[in-house]
Amino acid sequence: MTHFKKFGLGLLIIGALFLTGCSAKEENIEGSLEEIMDKLYEGISEDELPMGLSNIEITSENVEGYLGTSDIEFESALASESMVGSIAHSIILVRSKENQDIEALKKQIEDSINPNKWVCVTAENVVVKNKGDLILVIMTNELAPKIEENFDKLS
């Protein structure tokens, strides 16, 4: 095979990979935010979980306390936090509005969240990532890797 043919074949393969990667759209995660939140805690024993763990619906009235700003638009959101104020643990699911710019929304959240919102304790791990229209915000300590792994497994 001539160098020209090898070069052409290489360009063809790279182009095909590029087009396939660009056209693949990430699927949205189905289910209610409560169901998805339950899946994030799978495989974590009861004694590893923070005391007083509770799910709280995020609304326009309380969004600033969870996402650090009231200037944010979303379809729905749910926080899972300890009701004990001295435990740095906040797991938040945000479902974006249809056709909303996910990357811009993630950036807005990253710029606004406060891993020191508990004042006397700080979350050591902060993660903001998405799958389709669902954004995950992790602000916690030891549980962060397992929760992120469970999120990555969702389909």
Backbone as a chain_set.jsonl record, in Angstrom:
{"seq": "MTHFKKFGLGLLIIGALFLTGCSAKEENIEGSLEEIMDKLYEGISEDELPMGLSNIEITSENVEGYLGTSDIEFESALASESMVGSIAHSIILVRSKENQDIEALKKQIEDSINPNKWVCVTAENVVVKNKGDLILVIMTNELAPKIEENFDKLS", "coords": {"N": [[0.85, -1.168, 0.0], [0.569, 2.163, -0.833], [2.067, 5.185, 0.487], [0.352, 7.325, 0.199], [-2.171, 6.098, 0.034], [-2.302, 4.91, 2.566], [-2.257, 7.19, 4.17], [-4.648, 8.431, 3.326], [-6.509, 6.474, 4.104], [-6.141, 6.568, 6.851], [-7.036, 9.199, 7.405], [-9.703, 8.879, 6.679], [-10.62, 7.039, 8.621], [-10.212, 8.51, 10.994], [-11.911, 10.674, 10.475], [-14.39, 9.344, 10.396], [-14.589, 8.43, 13.04], [-14.642, 10.897, 14.359], [-17.047, 12.055, 13.39], [-18.912, 10.182, 14.306], [-18.589, 10.407, 17.076], [-19.385, 13.064, 17.465], [-22.042, 13.033, 16.733], [-23.306, 11.432, 18.526], [-25.668, 11.541, 21.016], [-26.009, 12.14, 24.403], [-28.021, 10.132, 26.42], [-30.936, 10.906, 28.347], [-31.466, 10.441, 31.854], [-33.912, 8.385, 33.05], [-36.761, 8.505, 35.264], [-37.947, 9.517, 38.538], [-36.605, 12.235, 40.497], [-36.335, 11.472, 43.15], [-36.239, 8.653, 42.961], [-33.864, 8.373, 41.506], [-32.071, 9.55, 43.293], [-32.157, 7.66, 45.361], [-30.841, 5.562, 44.071], [-28.29, 6.597, 43.932], [-27.301, 6.216, 46.453], [-27.047, 3.51, 46.689], [-25.508, 0.512, 47.835], [-24.185, 1.668, 49.922], [-23.737, 1.443, 53.28], [-26.027, 1.724, 56.061], [-24.812, 2.737, 58.406], [-22.736, 4.187, 57.358], [-23.846, 6.397, 56.241], [-24.704, 9.887, 56.569], [-26.034, 11.25, 59.646], [-29.522, 11.781, 60.132], [-30.341, 12.059, 57.451], [-32.045, 13.497, 54.737], [-34.357, 14.101, 52.06], [-34.887, 17.043, 50.211], [-37.014, 19.115, 48.448], [-35.972, 21.35, 45.987], [-36.761, 24.654, 45.475], [-37.809, 27.789, 43.972], [-37.803, 29.459, 46.139], [-35.955, 28.412, 48.003], [-33.613, 27.834, 46.664], [-31.188, 29.289, 46.639], [-29.908, 28.644, 49.042], [-29.071, 26.072, 48.559], [-27.832, 25.898, 46.004], [-26.388, 28.191, 45.912], [-27.133, 30.5, 44.597], [-29.918, 32.497, 43.585], [-30.431, 33.055, 41.071], [-30.963, 31.135, 38.948], [-32.118, 28.819, 36.584], [-34.186, 25.961, 36.264], [-35.715, 22.758, 35.651], [-36.533, 20.911, 37.667], [-35.428, 20.119, 41.01], [-33.572, 18.4, 43.559], [-32.399, 17.976, 46.821], [-30.244, 16.113, 48.929], [-29.569, 16.023, 52.171], [-27.917, 16.146, 55.369], [-29.712, 16.567, 58.347], [-28.391, 17.452, 60.459], [-26.515, 20.089, 61.315], [-23.722, 20.192, 61.489], [-22.536, 18.472, 59.737], [-20.933, 18.029, 56.798], [-22.482, 17.515, 54.073], [-23.999, 17.263, 51.066], [-25.956, 16.319, 48.465], [-27.019, 16.91, 45.304], [-29.489, 16.881, 42.82], [-30.209, 18.145, 39.694], [-32.567, 18.788, 37.319], [-32.464, 19.912, 34.132], [-34.09, 22.468, 32.154], [-35.929, 21.865, 29.11], [-33.973, 21.918, 26.196], [-32.091, 23.577, 27.384], [-28.913, 25.084, 27.945], [-26.669, 22.937, 28.992], [-23.936, 22.894, 29.723], [-23.477, 25.596, 30.33], [-25.233, 25.885, 32.476], [-24.116, 24.076, 34.324], [-21.659, 25.369, 34.752], [-22.541, 27.744, 35.917], [-23.584, 26.709, 38.299], [-21.246, 25.54, 39.401], [-19.763, 27.86, 39.844], [-21.255, 29.062, 41.816], [-21.93, 27.391, 44.022], [-21.267, 26.596, 47.48], [-18.934, 25.036, 49.23], [-18.433, 25.413, 51.871], [-20.688, 26.023, 53.229], [-21.771, 25.179, 55.616], [-20.491, 26.442, 57.604], [-19.026, 25.694, 60.104], [-17.902, 23.348, 59.192], [-16.406, 21.916, 56.238], [-16.993, 20.721, 52.964], [-14.937, 18.275, 51.649], [-14.782, 17.159, 49.149], [-15.858, 18.163, 45.998], [-18.002, 17.928, 43.336], [-19.264, 18.461, 40.116], [-21.244, 17.339, 37.658], [-22.735, 15.888, 34.68], [-25.316, 13.868, 33.15], [-26.85, 13.644, 30.257], [-29.736, 15.57, 30.601], [-29.56, 15.792, 33.306], [-28.057, 17.016, 36.17], [-25.55, 16.432, 38.527], [-24.598, 17.342, 41.746], [-22.104, 17.1, 44.033], [-21.22, 17.549, 47.301], [-19.382, 16.628, 49.72], [-17.701, 14.345, 51.952], [-16.139, 11.474, 52.622], [-17.96, 9.822, 51.198], [-18.162, 10.678, 48.577], [-16.715, 9.444, 46.269], [-18.086, 6.94, 45.937], [-20.752, 7.728, 45.519], [-20.458, 9.214, 43.169], [-19.559, 7.184, 41.488], [-21.849, 5.534, 41.445], [-23.599, 7.295, 40.14], [-22.356, 7.458, 37.644], [-22.921, 4.938, 36.686], [-25.596, 4.994, 36.097], [-28.297, 4.665, 33.785]], "CA": [[0.0, 0.0, 0.0], [1.377, 3.379, -0.925], [1.937, 6.135, 1.591], [-0.826, 8.139, -0.062], [-3.351, 5.302, 0.398], [-2.297, 4.777, 4.022], [-2.636, 8.495, 4.688], [-6.068, 8.606, 3.017], [-7.256, 5.55, 4.95], [-6.058, 7.122, 8.21], [-7.944, 10.345, 7.467], [-11.059, 8.353, 6.608], [-10.942, 6.458, 9.927], [-10.301, 9.613, 11.957], [-13.137, 11.408, 10.164], [-15.535, 8.536, 10.806], [-14.637, 8.478, 14.501], [-15.035, 12.244, 14.743], [-18.465, 12.239, 13.095], [-19.678, 9.328, 15.201], [-18.525, 11.011, 18.405], [-20.135, 14.318, 17.497], [-23.469, 12.829, 16.536], [-23.854, 10.676, 19.646], [-26.251, 12.404, 22.033], [-26.141, 11.428, 25.656], [-29.404, 9.887, 26.792], [-31.377, 11.406, 29.636], [-31.747, 9.428, 32.866], [-35.35, 8.339, 33.322], [-37.166, 8.29, 36.645], [-38.096, 10.705, 39.374], [-35.376, 12.599, 41.2], [-36.287, 10.659, 44.363], [-35.769, 7.322, 42.563], [-32.455, 8.499, 41.126], [-31.326, 9.795, 44.527], [-32.028, 6.36, 46.034], [-29.813, 4.788, 43.358], [-26.975, 7.158, 44.242], [-26.875, 5.711, 47.76], [-26.975, 2.046, 46.685], [-24.22, -0.053, 48.216], [-23.631, 2.404, 51.061], [-24.433, 0.929, 54.461], [-26.739, 2.696, 56.898], [-23.92, 3.405, 59.358], [-21.834, 5.087, 56.624], [-24.625, 7.572, 55.842], [-24.797, 10.951, 57.582], [-27.219, 11.226, 60.511], [-30.624, 12.667, 59.794], [-30.368, 12.295, 56.007], [-33.391, 13.786, 54.271], [-34.5, 14.723, 50.748], [-35.585, 18.322, 50.238], [-37.273, 19.67, 47.118], [-35.418, 22.686, 45.79], [-37.726, 25.536, 44.812], [-37.302, 29.146, 43.762], [-37.676, 30.093, 47.449], [-34.826, 27.912, 48.784], [-32.521, 27.444, 45.772], [-29.936, 29.957, 46.988], [-29.287, 27.901, 50.125], [-28.517, 24.806, 48.063], [-26.973, 26.09, 44.826], [-25.589, 29.391, 46.093], [-27.685, 31.65, 43.882], [-31.331, 32.394, 43.213], [-30.46, 33.399, 39.649], [-30.724, 29.891, 38.224], [-33.351, 28.228, 36.068], [-34.144, 24.516, 36.138], [-37.026, 22.108, 35.614], [-36.772, 20.445, 39.034], [-34.184, 19.834, 41.723], [-33.739, 17.718, 44.835], [-31.174, 17.894, 47.624], [-30.177, 15.132, 50.009], [-28.655, 16.597, 53.145], [-28.074, 15.791, 56.772], [-30.424, 17.578, 59.122], [-27.447, 17.861, 61.493], [-25.792, 21.19, 60.678], [-22.265, 20.096, 61.546], [-22.107, 17.411, 58.825], [-20.8, 18.562, 55.439], [-22.991, 16.52, 53.126], [-25.074, 17.741, 50.204], [-26.022, 15.698, 47.149], [-28.094, 17.637, 44.632], [-29.834, 16.528, 41.448], [-30.89, 19.241, 39.006], [-33.053, 18.443, 35.981], [-32.509, 21.161, 33.374], [-35.232, 22.691, 31.271], [-35.734, 21.367, 27.754], [-33.103, 22.72, 25.331], [-31.244, 24.473, 28.17], [-27.479, 24.871, 27.762], [-26.223, 22.185, 30.164], [-22.596, 23.333, 30.121], [-23.608, 26.914, 30.962], [-25.886, 25.668, 33.766], [-23.095, 23.482, 35.197], [-20.694, 26.422, 35.079], [-23.217, 28.643, 36.852], [-23.641, 26.002, 39.571], [-19.871, 25.454, 39.907], [-19.343, 29.192, 40.301], [-22.122, 29.545, 42.89], [-22.033, 26.531, 45.212], [-20.353, 26.928, 48.563], [-18.624, 23.841, 50.018], [-18.26, 25.819, 53.263], [-21.972, 26.593, 53.641], [-22.099, 24.739, 56.971], [-19.692, 27.353, 58.423], [-18.041, 25.04, 60.971], [-17.305, 22.228, 58.458], [-16.298, 22.138, 54.797], [-16.962, 19.512, 52.137], [-13.612, 18.065, 51.061], [-14.958, 16.777, 47.744], [-16.896, 18.89, 45.268], [-18.113, 17.416, 41.971], [-20.433, 18.878, 39.337], [-21.193, 16.631, 36.376], [-24.072, 15.614, 34.165], [-25.668, 12.821, 32.194], [-28.005, 14.206, 29.578], [-30.282, 16.792, 31.201], [-29.485, 15.67, 34.753], [-26.798, 17.474, 36.76], [-25.262, 15.97, 39.874], [-23.689, 18.158, 42.545], [-21.672, 16.396, 45.24], [-20.389, 18.272, 48.266], [-19.323, 15.735, 50.867], [-16.353, 13.886, 52.26], [-15.775, 10.106, 52.25], [-18.937, 9.165, 50.325], [-18.15, 11.244, 47.222], [-16.359, 8.521, 45.185], [-19.124, 5.928, 45.737], [-21.919, 8.394, 44.925], [-20.105, 9.53, 41.783], [-19.537, 5.9, 40.761], [-23.249, 5.136, 41.234], [-24.14, 8.183, 39.123], [-21.772, 7.073, 36.354], [-23.547, 3.671, 36.272], [-26.992, 5.215, 35.717], [-28.603, 4.7, 32.342]], "C": [[0.903, 1.241, 0.0], [1.128, 4.281, 0.268], [0.685, 6.99, 1.426], [-2.092, 7.396, 0.361], [-3.443, 5.134, 1.919], [-2.764, 6.082, 4.678], [-4.137, 8.723, 4.491], [-6.944, 7.719, 3.891], [-7.277, 6.052, 6.393], [-7.005, 8.294, 8.382], [-9.401, 9.898, 7.469], [-11.49, 7.789, 7.963], [-11.11, 7.555, 10.974], [-11.583, 10.41, 11.728], [-14.375, 10.659, 10.608], [-15.693, 8.553, 12.327], [-15.122, 9.835, 14.989], [-16.532, 12.45, 14.541], [-19.334, 11.393, 14.002], [-19.722, 9.933, 16.593], [-19.36, 12.262, 18.494], [-21.632, 14.101, 17.392], [-24.109, 12.06, 17.683], [-24.367, 11.642, 20.705], [-26.448, 11.577, 23.292], [-27.615, 11.328, 26.038], [-29.703, 10.473, 28.168], [-31.655, 10.233, 30.571], [-33.233, 9.506, 33.193], [-35.598, 8.107, 34.806], [-37.276, 9.597, 37.397], [-36.765, 11.0, 40.055], [-35.231, 11.795, 42.497], [-35.758, 9.258, 44.051], [-34.279, 7.344, 42.223], [-31.596, 8.718, 42.372], [-31.122, 8.492, 45.287], [-30.927, 5.521, 45.394], [-28.406, 5.302, 43.657], [-26.417, 6.624, 45.558], [-26.779, 4.187, 47.813], [-25.568, 1.567, 47.022], [-23.531, 0.665, 49.366], [-24.429, 1.966, 52.29], [-25.02, 2.077, 55.287], [-25.795, 3.451, 57.842], [-22.866, 4.273, 58.682], [-22.522, 6.399, 56.253], [-24.631, 8.62, 56.951], [-26.08, 10.821, 58.401], [-28.275, 12.181, 59.969], [-30.719, 12.994, 58.318], [-31.808, 12.457, 55.523], [-33.341, 14.411, 52.876], [-35.342, 15.986, 50.867], [-35.776, 18.798, 48.803], [-36.695, 21.082, 47.061], [-36.409, 23.494, 44.958], [-37.083, 26.898, 44.595], [-37.096, 29.874, 45.096], [-36.422, 29.651, 48.207], [-33.579, 27.59, 47.956], [-31.187, 28.063, 46.169], [-29.191, 29.213, 48.097], [-28.616, 26.612, 49.674], [-27.522, 25.005, 46.925], [-26.213, 27.412, 44.855], [-26.075, 30.627, 45.367], [-29.166, 31.418, 43.619], [-31.516, 32.677, 41.725], [-30.144, 32.168, 38.803], [-32.067, 29.313, 37.794], [-33.152, 26.733, 35.907], [-35.562, 23.973, 36.114], [-37.426, 21.656, 37.01], [-35.429, 20.141, 39.676], [-34.505, 19.239, 43.081], [-32.391, 17.66, 45.533], [-31.33, 16.789, 48.652], [-29.123, 15.635, 50.979], [-28.94, 16.049, 54.52], [-28.806, 16.926, 57.469], [-29.593, 18.032, 60.322], [-26.51, 18.87, 60.849], [-24.285, 21.073, 60.672], [-21.721, 18.963, 60.672], [-22.107, 17.979, 57.408], [-21.219, 17.49, 54.443], [-24.177, 17.109, 52.367], [-24.939, 17.082, 48.84], [-27.239, 16.317, 46.468], [-28.248, 17.108, 43.205], [-30.626, 17.68, 40.859], [-31.272, 18.756, 37.615], [-33.21, 19.761, 35.233], [-33.797, 21.258, 32.559], [-34.902, 22.156, 29.875], [-34.951, 22.384, 26.923], [-32.257, 23.745, 26.08], [-29.777, 24.114, 27.926], [-26.907, 24.239, 29.036], [-24.859, 22.673, 30.649], [-22.643, 24.693, 30.818], [-24.243, 26.776, 32.343], [-24.9, 25.053, 34.762], [-22.085, 24.531, 35.655], [-21.288, 27.383, 36.107], [-23.278, 28.003, 38.245], [-22.252, 25.928, 40.194], [-19.4, 26.779, 40.497], [-20.103, 29.656, 41.545], [-22.096, 28.695, 44.162], [-20.944, 26.862, 46.229], [-20.084, 25.683, 49.409], [-18.366, 24.142, 51.49], [-19.573, 26.371, 53.835], [-22.397, 26.194, 55.048], [-21.334, 25.533, 58.023], [-18.625, 26.625, 59.243], [-17.387, 23.824, 60.325], [-17.327, 22.541, 56.969], [-16.287, 20.799, 54.075], [-15.598, 19.412, 51.458], [-13.692, 17.763, 49.566], [-16.115, 17.55, 47.139], [-16.855, 18.41, 43.82], [-19.373, 17.995, 41.347], [-20.293, 18.206, 37.981], [-22.608, 16.341, 35.91], [-24.104, 14.349, 33.325], [-26.94, 13.33, 31.534], [-28.443, 15.489, 30.253], [-30.208, 16.812, 32.722], [-28.097, 16.053, 35.262], [-26.712, 16.958, 38.182], [-24.283, 16.933, 40.523], [-23.385, 17.36, 43.807], [-20.827, 17.356, 46.06], [-20.411, 17.426, 49.536], [-17.886, 15.298, 51.085], [-16.147, 12.459, 51.762], [-16.715, 9.446, 51.232], [-18.864, 9.611, 48.868], [-17.791, 10.23, 46.133], [-17.449, 7.483, 44.894], [-20.36, 6.545, 45.089], [-21.644, 8.733, 43.465], [-20.076, 8.257, 40.937], [-20.957, 5.427, 40.469], [-23.908, 6.0, 40.17], [-23.635, 7.774, 37.728], [-22.403, 5.794, 35.81], [-24.992, 3.847, 35.789], [-27.158, 5.216, 34.206], [-30.096, 4.836, 32.133]], "O": [[1.873, 1.324, 0.754], [0.12, 4.161, 0.964], [0.034, 7.337, 2.411], [-2.983, 7.984, 0.974], [-4.531, 5.207, 2.491], [-3.56, 6.07, 5.616], [-4.818, 9.166, 5.417], [-7.995, 8.15, 4.365], [-8.301, 5.971, 7.073], [-7.705, 8.383, 9.391], [-10.232, 10.469, 8.175], [-12.612, 8.037, 8.404], [-12.059, 7.522, 11.758], [-12.263, 10.779, 12.685], [-15.31, 11.259, 11.138], [-16.806, 8.677, 12.837], [-15.921, 9.915, 15.923], [-17.212, 12.964, 15.429], [-20.396, 11.846, 14.429], [-20.779, 9.967, 17.223], [-19.993, 12.5, 19.523], [-22.412, 14.901, 17.908], [-25.334, 12.039, 17.801], [-23.611, 12.46, 21.23], [-26.981, 10.468, 23.254], [-28.355, 12.311, 25.986], [-28.833, 10.528, 29.037], [-32.037, 9.153, 30.12], [-33.745, 10.561, 33.566], [-34.742, 7.575, 35.513], [-36.776, 10.636, 36.965], [-35.908, 10.124, 40.175], [-34.112, 11.472, 42.897], [-34.924, 8.732, 44.788], [-33.531, 6.444, 42.605], [-30.517, 8.139, 42.493], [-30.034, 8.241, 45.804], [-30.168, 4.848, 46.091], [-27.444, 4.534, 43.637], [-25.202, 6.584, 45.752], [-26.466, 3.625, 48.863], [-24.574, 2.131, 46.564], [-22.415, 0.308, 49.742], [-25.652, 2.107, 52.327], [-24.574, 3.222, 55.216], [-25.953, 4.654, 58.053], [-22.167, 5.025, 59.361], [-21.855, 7.397, 55.982], [-24.569, 8.281, 58.133], [-27.093, 10.334, 57.9], [-27.963, 13.24, 59.423], [-31.136, 14.096, 57.958], [-32.679, 11.655, 55.859], [-32.414, 15.152, 52.548], [-36.375, 15.999, 51.537], [-34.818, 18.875, 48.034], [-36.902, 21.895, 47.962], [-36.835, 23.071, 43.883], [-35.941, 27.124, 44.993], [-36.296, 30.807, 45.17], [-35.872, 30.436, 48.98], [-32.586, 27.117, 48.507], [-30.15, 27.412, 46.043], [-27.961, 29.161, 48.083], [-27.699, 26.12, 50.331], [-26.481, 24.349, 46.889], [-25.472, 27.719, 43.921], [-25.486, 31.698, 45.508], [-29.609, 30.281, 43.451], [-32.617, 32.553, 41.19], [-29.178, 32.159, 38.039], [-33.032, 29.324, 38.559], [-32.093, 26.281, 35.472], [-36.502, 24.66, 36.513], [-38.517, 21.972, 37.486], [-34.427, 19.933, 38.991], [-35.545, 19.518, 43.677], [-31.373, 17.337, 44.922], [-32.42, 16.563, 49.179], [-27.935, 15.672, 50.658], [-30.031, 15.559, 54.81], [-28.546, 18.101, 57.209], [-30.024, 18.88, 61.103], [-25.781, 18.525, 59.92], [-23.62, 21.787, 59.921], [-20.577, 18.542, 60.844], [-23.153, 18.363, 56.884], [-20.409, 16.662, 54.026], [-25.219, 17.412, 52.95], [-23.938, 17.261, 48.147], [-28.352, 16.256, 46.991], [-27.268, 16.917, 42.486], [-31.602, 18.14, 41.453], [-30.412, 18.361, 36.828], [-33.989, 20.623, 35.639], [-34.486, 20.267, 32.317], [-33.734, 22.017, 29.514], [-35.248, 23.578, 26.955], [-31.755, 24.689, 25.47], [-29.454, 22.944, 27.722], [-26.69, 24.927, 30.034], [-24.652, 22.847, 31.85], [-21.924, 24.914, 31.792], [-23.844, 27.467, 33.28], [-24.855, 25.467, 35.921], [-21.707, 24.563, 36.826], [-20.612, 27.785, 37.054], [-23.05, 28.676, 39.25], [-22.088, 26.218, 41.379], [-18.722, 26.809, 41.524], [-19.639, 30.55, 42.252], [-22.226, 29.23, 45.263], [-19.862, 27.336, 45.886], [-20.925, 25.309, 50.227], [-18.109, 23.228, 52.273], [-19.557, 27.107, 54.822], [-23.297, 26.813, 55.615], [-21.521, 25.309, 59.218], [-17.438, 26.91, 59.091], [-16.404, 23.31, 60.858], [-18.151, 23.324, 56.496], [-15.644, 19.851, 54.526], [-15.16, 20.342, 50.78], [-12.771, 18.079, 48.813], [-17.212, 17.589, 47.696], [-15.817, 18.473, 43.16], [-20.43, 18.016, 41.978], [-19.343, 18.466, 37.243], [-23.567, 16.528, 36.658], [-23.082, 13.842, 32.863], [-27.984, 13.434, 32.179], [-27.635, 16.396, 30.46], [-30.724, 17.728, 33.361], [-27.09, 15.485, 34.839], [-27.674, 17.036, 38.945], [-23.267, 17.296, 39.93], [-24.29, 16.991, 44.555], [-19.841, 17.907, 45.57], [-21.35, 17.505, 50.327], [-16.965, 15.83, 50.465], [-15.992, 12.262, 50.557], [-16.275, 8.581, 50.475], [-19.461, 8.967, 48.005], [-18.51, 10.157, 45.137], [-17.711, 7.176, 43.731], [-20.954, 5.938, 44.198], [-22.516, 8.554, 42.615], [-20.524, 8.264, 39.79], [-21.24, 4.967, 39.362], [-24.698, 5.495, 39.373], [-24.398, 7.752, 36.763], [-22.419, 5.585, 34.597], [-25.546, 2.954, 35.148], [-26.303, 5.689, 33.458], [-30.558, 4.885, 30.993]]}, "num_chains": 1, "name": "protein.A"}
